[in-house]
Amino acid sequence: MMKQNSLKAWVLAARPKTLTGAAVPVMIGIALAYLDSLEYGTFSPLAAVLCLLFAFIMQIDANFVNDFFDYVRGNDDEATRLGPLRACTQGWVSIDAMKRAIAFTTVLACIVGLPLIFFGGLEMLLIGLFCVVFCFLYTTHLSYVGLGDVLVLVFFGIVPVCCTYYVQLHTCPLIVVVASLACGLVIDGLLIVNNYRDRDVDRRDGKQTLVVKIGAEAAEWLYLAIGIVAVLAGLLFWANGHILAFVLPFIYLLLHVFTWLKLRRIHEGRQLNECLGETARNIFVYGLCVTLGLLLI
């Protein structure tokens, strides 16, 4: 029996495996900014660290929000839940404690992100506000109307990659935008697997995820396609003289294909959580391959 509100309970509630999705886009943004700063200006390690910390805290905040509101909505039915166990439903974390934790992580993210105004200008304030607002809107509304994948593309691709670059050099060239979209596609694989596993329960609960809308078979092919498209987008790296940033991600693609084959073989049930874990690993491999490919000149 786990002690309620214990350190272990909070670690599980924070879902540390999901932090790869927060780290990877910032890693890629930092690598791109560092390379260009060698030619066009200075690079601020402090701004880079603040971007990474903000991403981590916002991810934990989003996990807490998701845990709390899914419990309140009654979506974490122990009898039908296929995904990893949730803190509020299991009683590992009390409801009042989770409310306080959400307030704390939201405020902490704002405090950590606020100094980025001095590096990127007042526009960073607006970006930070959007991050906080959509953190809540995703779980409470947007994930129910099939917009979850769009939000992943925006807030795990475009926003973190482009903003991490922008706070350093105050611009955002095409190669950064393309890199951000590719990153968002890779990370969306995590949501696709999650929704693929939960498709029957989501359909029952009226949660119109993209997987529910297009069906299981189309979702399987979509999962494969996002990995292929993301890697092929790296042709722009090659065109800009970073051939390794295009070649190394094929390691990720190989792993991605293996996970896709396992996804199709398992097809349904709790065993799909293995694919969820592998997808998180693959995301990190992708981020590492792109980052090293950019930096190894």
N, C-alpha and C positions, 0 to 999 in steps of 0.2 A: 504494500500500500504506500503510495507516494504521499509525502507530507504536503498539505495544501500550502500554496504560495512559497514553496521552497525554491532554492536556487535551481535545482534540477527541473522543477516544474516550469520556471520562467525560461530556461534555456530551450526546453521543448516547445513552449508557446512561441518563442522567437523564430522557430524553424530555421536553424542555422544553414541547412542545405540549400535554402532558397537564396542565400546571400551571394551565391555565384552570379545570379541574375543581376544583382546590384553592382558587383565588382567589375564584371566584364566590360560593360559599356564605358565605364570611367577609365579602365585600363587602356582601352583603345583610344579614347579621347586624349588621354595623357600622352600616349606614344605619338600620336599625330601632331599634337601641339609641341611636344619637345623637339621633334624633327624640324618643324618649320621655325621654331624659335631660334634654332642655330643660325638661321639665315636672316630672319626678319626681326628678331627682338629677343628680349630676355624671357626666361622661364621661371615661374614662381612655384617652388615646391610647396609652399604654404597653401596656395590656391588649389593645387592638385590634391593635397591631403584633405582640405575642407570639402572638396567635391566628393571624395571617396567616403568621408565620414557622413556627409549628408545623405548619400545614396544608401549607406548601410542602415542609418537610423530610420529613414523613410520606409525601407523595406520591412524592418521590424515593426514599425508603426502600422503598416498595411497588414501585416500578419496578425497583429493584435486586433485591429479593426475587423478583419475577416473572421477571426475566431469568435469575437463577441457577437457580431450581428448574425452570423450563421446560427449561433446558439439561440439568440433572441427570436429569430425567425422559425426556429425548430427544424432547420435543415440538417443538423448533426444528429439524426436519428441513429442510435447505436446499432439497431437491428439491420438497417439498410446501408449504412455508411461503408464505403469501400476504401476510402483514402486513409492516410495516417490519422491517428486519434487526435482530437482537439482538446485543448486545455480546459476550456470552460465546460464543455460537455462531460468530460471525465471528472470534473471537480478538482482538477489539479490546481486551478487558479479560481479564486472566488470572483463573482461578478463585479463586486465593488472594487476589488483590487485591479481587475482588468480595466475598468473605467478609469481608474487613477493612472494606470500604466499607459493607456492611450493618450490621456491628457499630457502626461510627462514626456512621452516620446515625440508627440506633436510639437510641444514647446521646445524640446531639446533640438529637434531638427531645425526649427526656425532660428534658434540661437546660433547653431553651428553654421547654417547657411547665410545668415545675415551679413557676415564680413565679406562674402563674395560680391556684395555691392561695390566694395572698394576696388575690386579687380575687374568686374564686368559691367559696372554701371547699375543704375536704378532698374533697368530691365530685369535684372536678376531677382528683384523683389516680386515682380509679376510672375516670373517663372516659378519661384518658390511657392507663391500663393496657389498657382494652378496645381502644383504637385500635391499640396495638402488637401485641396478641395477634391481633386479626382481620386485621391487615396480613399476618401469616404464614399464618393459617388460610385466607384467601381463595385464595391461590395453591396451597397444599399440599393443600387438601381441598374447601373449600366451593364453589369455582368448578366442580368436577367433578360436583356433585350439584344444579346448577341454582339455587344460592342467591346467585349473584353479583349479580343485579339487586336482591335484597333488601338486600344489604350496601351497594350503591351508594346506595339510598334512605336507609339509616341513616347511613352514614359520609360521604356527600357531600351529604346533605340535613339530616336531623334533628340529628345531632350538631354539625356545624360552625355551622349557622345558630343553633340554639337555645343552644348553649354560648357562642358569641360574644356573644349577647344577654345570657345569664345572668350572665356574669362582670361585666357592667356594672351590671345592675339587680336581680340575684338573684331573678328571676321569669321566667316564660315564658308570655305571653298567647296566646290562640288565633291571632291574626293571625301571630305568629312561627312557630307550629307549622305552619300552613297554608303559609306562605312556604317553610318548610324542606322540606315534602313536594313542593311545586311545583318547587323547586330540584333536589331529588333525582331527580324524573322527567326533567327537562331533561338532567341529566348522565348519566342512565341511557341516553340515546340513543347515547352514545359506546360503551357496552358492547354495546348491541343491534347496532350496525353492525359492531363487531369480531367478534361471535359469528355474525352473519349471513354475513359474508365467510368465516369459518372453519368453517361448519356441517358440511361434508362431512368435513373433516379431524378435527373434534371427534367426529363420529359414529364415525369409524373408530377413534379413540383411546379411545372409551368415555367421553368428556367430555360429560355430560348437561346442557348449558347450556339455558337457557329456549328459545332459538331451535331447538335440536335437538329439544326436547320438543314444541313447538307447530307447527314447520314453517316454511318460508321465507315463504309467503304471509301467514300469521298474524303473523309477525314484522314484515313490511312494514307491515301495518295498525297493529300495536302501536307502531311507531316514529312513525307519524303521530299516533296517539292521545295519546301522552304529551305531545307539544308542545301539542296543543289543550287537554288537561286542565290543563296547567300554566298556560297563559295565562288560561283561564277561572277558575282558582283566584284570580286577581288581582281578581276581583269583590269579594273581601273588602277589598282595598286601597281600592277605590272606596267601599265602604260605610263605610270609616273616614276618608273625606275625601281620599284620595290617588288622584285620578282618573288622573293621569299614570302612576302605577305600574301601572295596568291598561291604559291605552291604548298606551304606548310599546312594551311587549313584543309588540304585533302586528307590529312590524318583525321581531322574531325569528321569529314564526310564519310570516311570508311566506318568509323564508330557509329555515326548517325544511321548508316544503312543497316548495320548489324542490329541496332536498336529497333529500327523500323521492321525488320524481319521478325524480331521477337514480338513486337506489338501485334503484328498480323497473326502470328502463331498463337499467342495467348488469347487475343480477341476480347475477352471480357473477364471481369472479376478482380479480386484483390491482388492477384499476381501481377497485374499491370503496374503496381507500385514499383516493381523492379525496373520497368521502363522509365518510370518517373525519375528514379534515382540515377539511371544511366543517362537520361537526358540532361540532368543537372551536371553530371560529370562531363558530358560532351560539350555543354555550353562553356564550361571552364577551359576545356581543351581548345575550343575555337578561339576564345579570348587570348589564351596564352600563345597560340600559333600566330595569330594576327599581330599581337604586340611584339613578339620576338622577331617576326618577319619584317616588321617596320624598323626595329631598332638595330638588327644585325645588318649593318651596311657593309 
